[in-house]
């Protein structure tokens, strides 16, 4: 899968005086290239370990086993998270064209009525939950988790 951005539509030569001057744009590209080179050096040297995460493979076997269990056990999976935590998963899912079983339902709202409405249409015995939080302490995500936990507790005992 490749990703391409056509930024020509922001240039003054295309849209007029409200657009970005070509020279300014080229200067920004040069600065961005230097920043990218710096990040690449930090990744290669191990100075910024976070940038090496996409190369990790040690956790794939465990993740694949869990994904298989979720696919076999659930008809629906509720993804809890707000902001970037949820948007990242939602974006990757849509870009990958994922539309098969199980159905993924992103609960990005903390409104108890909205969450309850989404949960009302599921069989709790055949529904899974994934909670995404970068910090582990995001109040909105914790509120979602509390609502969903109460639903499963009251439905399944």
C-alpha positions, -999 to 999 in steps of 0.1 A, spaced: 0 0 0 15 34 -9 5 68 3 8 99 -19 0 135 -12 -5 160 -41 0 194 -25 -1 213 -58 -35 227 -49 -21 248 -21 3 267 -44 -2 303 -54 5 294 -90 -26 272 -89 -50 290 -66 -39 325 -66 -25 350 -40 -40 330 -11 -18 301 -20 17 293 -9 46 308 -29 66 281 -47 99 293 -31 84 291 4 71 257 -3 105 244 -15 121 259 16 97 240 38 104 208 19 141 212 25 136 218 62 113 188 64 139 166 45 165 176 71 141 167 99 134 133 83 171 126 79 176 134 116 148 111 126 163 83 104 197 88 121 180 86 156 161 55 146 192 37 132 213 46 162 187 34 186 186 69 202 148 70 196 136 35 203 99 44 195 109 47 158 120 11 158 85 -2 169 74 -10 133 103 -33 129 96 -54 161 85 -89 154 89 -106 188 52 -99 197 36 -110 164 30 -147 174 11 -137 205 -9 -110 186 -17 -134 158 -30 -160 183 -51 -134 200 -65 -122 167 -74 -158 157 -92 -162 190 -111 -130 185 -121 -139 150 -133 -173 161 -151 -162 193 -168 -130 184 -193 -116 159 -186 -80 170 -157 -63 186 -161 -30 204 -130 -8 201 -129 17 230 -107 48 228 -108 85 221 -88 108 200 -57 94 184 -61 61 201 -93 53 184 -87 72 152 -55 53 145 -72 20 146 -102 32 127 -80 47 100 -59 16 96 -90 -6 95 -106 15 67 -74 18 47 -69 -20 48 -105 -24 36 -115 -46 66 -151 -55 64 -154 -91 73 -162 -110 105 -160 -99 132 -176 -65 128 -156 -38 144 -175 -11 162 -156 20 173 -170 37 204 -153 71 203 -180 88 224 -183 90 262 -220 98 261 -236 69 280 -268 70 258 -248 67 226 -226 39 240 -257 21 254 -275 24 220 -245 8 203 -243 -20 229 -280 -28 227 -277 -45 193 -251 -70 203 -251 -105 218 -228 -100 248 -218 -137 247 -204 -132 212 -189 -97 216 -154 -88 224 -138 -56 236 -105 -39 229 -95 -8 250 -69 15 235 -52 42 256 -17 55 251 -14 65 288 -37 39 303 -54 66 323 -74 86 298 -106 96 317 -128 93 286 -116 59 277 -119 47 314 -155 61 313 -162 41 282 -147 9 297 -168 14 329 -200 16 308 -191 -14 287 -181 -34 317 -214 -26 334 -232 -37 303 -214 -71 301 -217 -76 339 -255 -70 339 -260 -90 307 -238 -120 315 -236 -120 353 
